[in-house]
Structures are given as C-alpha cells and as structure tokens.
C-alpha cells in the first residue's frame, strides 16, 4: 500500500483530515503551529498521513506510551507524521479529541528523548492524563491557547 502524505500549510490553515474532531479548527491550528516550527527551525516540510495508512507510526508511539507510563488513549487517531531532522527522530499522532502527541528521540543524545502532549484549545484534559501531568499554557496565533506537558523517555526504542 502506498502512503499518501500531505504537506501541512501553516499560512492557509486547513481542517482537511480533522473534520470529525469536535475541536477541528483548533486542532488544525495546532497542526499548523507544529508545521511552522519545523519550517522555521529546520527548513523541514511537515507532512501528515492518515492514521489508517500509518499503523507502524501508531504502533511506535503506542509502545513508548505503554512501556514508559502505561498510557493507552481511547481517542481515535486521525493523522500521523514521522520524520528525522538533524539526528532527531520525530513521530506525531493527532487524535480526534484534539490531543497531539509527539515523540522526540535523539539518536545521539539520550537527554533529548521525550514524549510531548499538546491539548487543542477547547478540549478537556484526556482522562488518561488527568492528575498525572501539569500543563503549561502557550499562546499561538495559529492555535489559540495550547496547553502542553511532557515526560522524558528512559528506555531505548
């Protein structure tokens, strides 16, 4: 099966692929915010693939979440992204409830290995994360208020 990836446009923000989310506009802004970051910092074009076409990325992220913190999200994954830039492997999953999970795994530097959680504006903290993480707020022109948290990955993946 051939994967169909699409480039995320952070100038003309699109909800394509995220329409079933109750916070689709905010999630699209969050996805565009990530795309802008990688373009500005690394000159990397952020692309996404439908979750139904990227089981390997879902399995990778789910394994790390389960092994490291015994987290399994009930929300439906809509899209993923997976790439390597400057020695850092990145994997993203964008969920229907508005959650974005990213796994940053530096191949050479064990101190740069973490899982990040970003909550779209308007969504509740997922029950799987309630009381387990403190969320910092960040303002974004594209995404409104993003609440984020993370944990450091201890294992080898």
Legacy VTK file of the C-alpha trace (Angstrom):
# vtk DataFile Version 3.0
C-alpha trace
ASCII
DATASET POLYDATA
POINTS 157 float
0.000 0.000 0.000
1.283 3.414 -0.965
1.094 6.091 1.707
-0.438 9.386 0.787
1.212 12.201 2.699
0.164 15.808 2.537
2.156 18.903 3.381
0.677 20.943 6.229
0.186 24.553 5.148
0.685 26.967 8.035
-0.340 30.037 6.026
-3.727 28.810 4.787
-4.726 26.524 7.654
-6.905 23.625 6.536
-9.050 21.272 8.600
-8.712 18.535 5.945
-8.324 15.166 7.658
-9.500 16.528 11.001
-13.157 17.273 10.218
-14.534 14.663 12.637
-12.904 16.382 15.632
-15.205 18.469 17.860
-12.318 20.992 18.017
-11.260 20.635 14.351
-10.390 24.318 13.905
-8.157 24.418 16.975
-6.563 21.051 16.115
-5.855 22.286 12.572
-4.226 25.373 14.109
-2.156 23.177 16.437
-1.019 21.032 13.490
-0.154 24.189 11.511
1.762 25.544 14.529
3.949 22.408 14.511
4.492 22.765 10.743
5.575 26.390 11.145
8.006 25.451 13.941
9.759 22.776 11.850
9.939 25.026 8.793
11.359 27.965 10.766
13.814 25.931 12.868
14.890 23.168 10.468
13.584 24.165 6.995
11.635 20.889 7.118
8.234 20.500 5.423
5.861 18.901 7.927
3.698 16.241 6.305
0.878 14.113 7.696
-0.556 10.749 6.732
-3.980 9.332 7.575
-3.727 7.157 10.689
-5.343 4.309 8.735
-2.275 4.291 6.440
0.396 4.554 9.134
-0.013 1.681 11.589
3.775 1.464 12.064
3.897 5.032 13.428
0.887 4.387 15.684
2.498 1.178 16.984
5.783 3.024 17.680
4.110 5.836 19.640
1.707 3.475 21.455
4.565 1.189 22.518
6.528 4.071 24.054
3.423 5.433 25.846
2.547 1.962 27.202
6.095 0.944 28.191
7.125 4.257 29.746
3.934 5.398 31.535
1.243 2.739 30.979
-0.825 5.157 28.863
-3.299 3.964 26.232
-5.512 6.625 24.667
-9.146 5.819 23.924
-9.419 8.668 21.407
-9.352 7.829 17.704
-6.083 8.698 15.923
-6.741 10.773 12.776
-3.283 11.542 11.390
0.388 10.829 11.994
3.710 12.270 10.980
7.138 10.657 11.186
10.498 12.036 10.088
14.087 12.633 11.120
15.738 16.037 11.236
19.269 16.834 12.475
19.637 13.490 14.260
16.255 13.703 15.992
13.551 11.185 15.129
10.074 12.689 15.430
6.712 10.939 15.473
3.337 12.645 15.867
-0.201 11.411 16.366
-3.142 13.823 16.074
-6.260 12.470 17.831
-9.933 13.179 17.195
-10.457 14.683 20.679
-7.882 17.423 19.914
-4.807 15.846 21.513
-1.459 15.886 19.722
1.252 13.519 20.971
4.825 13.802 19.775
7.786 11.552 20.421
11.196 13.199 20.134
14.049 10.722 20.119
17.588 11.985 19.548
19.764 9.180 18.213
22.995 10.510 19.748
21.819 12.377 22.848
19.780 10.432 25.450
18.942 13.745 27.178
16.868 14.748 24.130
14.288 11.979 24.299
10.768 12.874 25.388
7.067 12.484 24.775
5.092 15.698 24.493
1.362 16.232 24.883
-0.396 19.262 23.421
-4.072 19.957 24.008
-6.073 21.904 21.432
-7.930 24.996 22.565
-11.378 23.998 23.831
-10.684 20.361 24.709
-10.677 18.830 28.186
-7.597 17.084 29.572
-7.922 13.442 28.452
-8.846 11.144 31.348
-5.644 9.151 30.672
-3.580 12.249 31.614
-5.782 13.761 34.350
-3.870 14.360 37.574
-0.712 12.802 36.124
0.753 15.849 34.358
0.834 19.591 34.881
0.102 21.599 31.735
1.777 24.861 30.821
-0.068 27.342 28.608
1.324 28.775 25.398
-0.325 31.337 23.125
-0.263 30.707 19.384
-1.584 32.893 16.553
-2.492 29.698 14.692
-3.861 27.584 17.538
-5.116 29.961 20.251
-4.092 28.678 23.689
-2.145 25.425 23.648
-1.712 23.503 26.893
1.339 21.275 26.903
3.240 18.798 29.033
5.896 16.117 28.558
7.884 13.317 30.108
11.425 12.102 29.486
11.849 8.739 27.763
14.063 6.419 29.815
14.068 3.291 27.606
15.729 2.514 24.282
13.479 2.471 21.226
LINES 1 158
157 0 1 2 3 4 5 6 7 8 9 10 11 12 13 14 15 16 17 18 19 20 21 22 23 24 25 26 27 28 29 30 31 32 33 34 35 36 37 38 39 40 41 42 43 44 45 46 47 48 49 50 51 52 53 54 55 56 57 58 59 60 61 62 63 64 65 66 67 68 69 70 71 72 73 74 75 76 77 78 79 80 81 82 83 84 85 86 87 88 89 90 91 92 93 94 95 96 97 98 99 100 101 102 103 104 105 106 107 108 109 110 111 112 113 114 115 116 117 118 119 120 121 122 123 124 125 126 127 128 129 130 131 132 133 134 135 136 137 138 139 140 141 142 143 144 145 146 147 148 149 150 151 152 153 154 155 156
